[in-house]
Amino acid sequence: MSNTRLEMFKRICKRFPSDAYKAIDNNRLAVYAIKILQLERIPVTQEAVAVALFLFFPEKFSLIGFEQYPDSERAHRTLLQLGPKWRNWAPGNTHTGYSLNENGELVFTQVDQALKNPSKLAGGLRLRTPKRPRTRDLNQEIREIEETTLFKEYVKGKRENFTEFAIWELLKSYPYAPKEALRDRVETMFECARLADRKDVINFLKWVKAEFAKILI
């Protein structure tokens, strides 16, 4: 990045006081950075997001031990969590860049207000994940649950000695994924089961929440 471009980033991405963002999770902060880059018509590449996050929120996105540099790996992990498999706020990739979808725009509005009024967060206000509009077929969602190893074994009566692979398959997840994202995924499945009036699936998901509580809580 040339010095001229870096100066442009410094002009656009003014540093926030740490108290303004310490209660906001990294995923939401990344949504904010992406939106600002979009508004400024700057290509939303992984590198651009990493620099913007570092300039906006240095205490969360600087390289540990070398605080004068951005932590590009942390920015990369955060961007992955914004994709369709997790938050579904900013689809994209390192080749084409990233952009906010309808869910991401709602999150940006929340974060923008929180950054402007950090005292509300300090007073106990909790940023909530916006309700996502349903775009997938309910029956398809239910079929995907039914096709998992965990559901098939549950139906057969097996209730113990499962490996963690079973829960990752069900949630389409991986170890060390954000717990809030995992809980969001479970709630989405609950919603599908209720709308489809599938009491058997609802009971299965209740069992999953209890059986894998250590992973989800």
C-alpha positions as CSV (number, residue, x, y, z in Angstrom):
1,M,0.0,0.0,0.0
2,S,1.5,3.3,-1.1
3,N,2.0,6.2,1.4
4,T,-0.7,8.1,-0.4
5,R,-3.2,5.3,0.0
6,L,-2.3,4.9,3.6
7,E,-2.9,8.6,4.3
8,M,-6.3,8.2,2.6
9,F,-7.1,5.3,5.0
10,K,-6.0,7.3,8.0
11,R,-8.2,10.2,6.9
12,I,-11.3,7.9,6.5
13,C,-10.7,5.5,9.4
14,K,-10.5,7.7,12.5
15,R,-9.6,5.9,15.7
16,F,-12.3,5.2,18.2
17,P,-11.7,5.4,21.9
18,S,-11.3,1.9,23.3
19,D,-14.3,2.4,25.6
20,A,-16.5,3.0,22.6
21,Y,-16.0,-0.5,21.2
22,K,-14.7,-2.8,23.9
23,A,-18.2,-4.3,24.4
24,I,-18.8,-4.9,20.7
25,D,-17.7,-8.2,19.2
26,N,-15.1,-8.4,16.4
27,N,-17.7,-9.6,13.8
28,R,-19.8,-6.5,14.3
29,L,-16.8,-4.2,14.2
30,A,-15.8,-5.8,10.8
31,V,-19.3,-5.1,9.5
32,Y,-18.8,-1.4,10.4
33,A,-15.4,-1.3,8.6
34,I,-16.8,-3.0,5.5
35,K,-19.6,-0.5,5.3
36,I,-17.3,2.5,5.6
37,L,-15.1,1.2,2.9
38,Q,-18.1,0.7,0.7
39,L,-19.3,4.2,1.3
40,E,-15.9,5.6,0.4
41,R,-15.9,3.4,-2.8
42,I,-12.8,1.6,-1.7
43,P,-12.4,-2.0,-2.9
44,V,-13.3,-4.2,0.1
45,T,-10.4,-6.6,0.0
46,Q,-9.1,-8.6,3.0
47,E,-6.1,-6.3,3.2
48,A,-8.2,-3.1,3.1
49,V,-10.5,-4.5,5.9
50,A,-7.5,-5.5,8.0
51,V,-6.0,-1.9,7.8
52,A,-9.4,-0.3,8.4
53,L,-10.0,-2.4,11.5
54,F,-6.6,-1.7,12.8
55,L,-7.1,2.1,12.3
56,F,-10.6,2.1,13.8
57,F,-10.2,-0.4,16.6
58,P,-6.4,-0.9,17.4
59,E,-6.9,-2.5,20.8
60,K,-8.8,-5.4,19.1
61,F,-7.0,-5.7,15.8
62,S,-3.4,-4.9,16.3
63,L,-0.7,-7.6,16.2
64,I,0.1,-8.9,19.7
65,G,3.6,-7.9,20.6
66,F,3.8,-5.5,17.7
67,E,0.9,-3.1,18.4
68,Q,2.0,-0.7,15.6
69,Y,0.9,-3.3,12.9
70,P,-2.5,-4.7,12.0
71,D,-3.3,-8.4,12.7
72,S,-4.2,-9.6,9.2
73,E,-4.8,-13.1,10.4
74,R,-7.4,-12.0,13.0
75,A,-9.1,-9.9,10.3
76,H,-9.1,-12.9,8.0
77,R,-10.8,-15.2,10.6
78,T,-13.3,-12.5,11.3
79,L,-14.2,-12.2,7.6
80,L,-14.7,-15.9,7.4
81,Q,-17.2,-15.7,10.3
82,L,-19.3,-13.1,8.3
83,G,-20.0,-15.5,5.5
84,P,-23.2,-17.5,4.7
85,K,-22.2,-20.5,6.9
86,W,-22.0,-18.3,10.0
87,R,-23.3,-14.9,10.5
88,N,-24.4,-14.4,6.9
89,W,-23.7,-10.6,7.1
90,A,-21.0,-10.1,4.4
91,P,-20.6,-12.8,1.7
92,G,-17.4,-12.7,-0.4
93,N,-13.9,-14.0,-0.6
94,T,-10.3,-12.9,-0.8
95,H,-10.5,-12.9,-4.6
96,T,-13.7,-10.9,-5.2
97,G,-13.9,-8.9,-2.0
98,Y,-16.7,-8.6,0.5
99,S,-20.0,-6.7,0.7
100,L,-22.8,-6.4,3.2
101,N,-26.1,-8.1,2.5
102,E,-29.5,-7.1,4.0
103,N,-28.6,-8.7,7.4
104,G,-25.2,-6.9,7.4
105,E,-26.8,-3.6,6.7
106,L,-29.1,-4.0,9.8
107,V,-26.0,-4.9,11.9
108,F,-24.2,-1.9,10.6
109,T,-27.0,0.4,11.8
110,Q,-26.9,-1.1,15.2
111,V,-23.1,-0.8,15.5
112,D,-23.0,2.7,14.1
113,Q,-25.5,3.8,16.8
114,A,-23.6,1.9,19.5
115,L,-20.3,3.6,18.6
116,K,-21.9,7.0,18.7
117,N,-23.5,6.2,22.1
118,P,-21.1,3.9,23.9
119,S,-22.7,4.8,27.3
120,K,-25.8,2.8,26.3
121,L,-23.7,-0.4,25.9
122,A,-22.0,0.3,29.2
123,G,-25.4,0.6,30.8
124,G,-26.4,-2.9,29.7
125,L,-27.7,-2.6,26.2
126,R,-27.0,-5.8,24.3
127,L,-26.6,-5.8,20.5
128,R,-28.9,-8.5,19.1
129,T,-28.6,-10.4,15.9
130,P,-31.3,-9.1,13.5
131,K,-33.9,-11.6,12.4
132,R,-32.9,-13.0,9.1
133,P,-35.5,-13.1,6.3
134,R,-36.3,-16.7,5.3
135,T,-34.9,-17.5,1.9
136,R,-34.6,-21.3,2.0
137,D,-37.2,-23.9,1.7
138,L,-38.3,-25.2,5.1
139,N,-38.4,-28.8,3.9
140,Q,-34.9,-28.6,2.6
141,E,-33.7,-27.3,6.0
142,I,-35.5,-30.2,7.7
143,R,-34.1,-32.8,5.2
144,E,-30.5,-31.5,6.0
145,I,-31.1,-32.1,9.7
146,E,-32.6,-35.6,9.0
147,E,-29.6,-36.6,6.9
148,T,-27.0,-36.0,9.6
149,T,-25.4,-38.8,11.5
150,L,-26.5,-37.3,14.8
151,F,-30.2,-37.3,13.9
152,K,-30.2,-40.8,12.4
153,E,-28.5,-42.3,15.5
154,Y,-30.9,-40.3,17.7
155,V,-33.9,-41.8,15.9
156,K,-32.5,-45.3,16.5
157,G,-32.3,-44.6,20.2
158,K,-28.6,-43.8,20.6
159,R,-28.1,-41.1,23.2
160,E,-24.5,-41.2,24.2
161,N,-20.8,-41.6,23.2
162,F,-21.0,-39.3,20.3
163,T,-17.8,-37.6,19.0
164,E,-17.7,-33.8,18.5
165,F,-17.7,-34.5,14.7
166,A,-21.4,-35.2,15.0
167,I,-22.3,-31.8,16.3
168,W,-20.1,-30.0,13.8
169,E,-21.8,-31.9,11.0
170,L,-25.2,-30.9,12.3
171,L,-24.3,-27.2,12.7
172,K,-22.1,-27.1,9.5
173,S,-19.4,-25.8,11.8
174,Y,-15.9,-26.4,13.1
175,P,-14.1,-26.3,16.4
176,Y,-13.4,-22.8,17.8
177,A,-16.3,-21.2,15.9
178,P,-17.9,-18.3,17.8
179,K,-20.4,-19.7,20.3
180,E,-22.9,-17.0,19.5
181,A,-22.8,-18.1,15.8
182,L,-23.4,-21.7,16.9
183,R,-26.4,-20.7,19.1
184,D,-27.8,-18.7,16.2
185,R,-27.6,-21.8,14.0
186,V,-29.4,-23.9,16.6
187,E,-32.2,-21.2,16.9
188,T,-32.5,-21.1,13.1
189,M,-33.1,-24.9,13.1
190,F,-35.6,-24.6,15.9
191,E,-37.5,-21.9,14.0
192,C,-37.6,-24.2,10.9
193,A,-38.9,-27.1,12.9
194,R,-41.6,-25.0,14.5
195,L,-42.8,-23.6,11.2
196,A,-42.8,-27.1,9.7
197,D,-44.7,-28.4,12.8
198,R,-42.0,-31.1,13.3
199,K,-42.3,-32.0,16.9
200,D,-39.8,-34.9,16.5
201,V,-37.2,-32.5,15.2
202,I,-37.9,-30.0,18.0
203,N,-37.4,-32.7,20.6
204,F,-34.2,-33.7,18.9
205,L,-32.9,-30.2,19.0
206,K,-33.8,-29.8,22.7
207,W,-31.7,-33.0,23.3
208,V,-28.8,-31.6,21.3
209,K,-28.8,-28.4,23.3
210,A,-28.6,-30.4,26.5
211,E,-26.2,-33.0,25.3
212,F,-23.7,-30.5,23.8
213,A,-24.2,-27.7,26.3
214,K,-20.5,-27.3,26.9
215,I,-20.0,-26.5,23.2
216,L,-23.0,-24.2,22.8
217,I,-22.8,-22.2,26.1
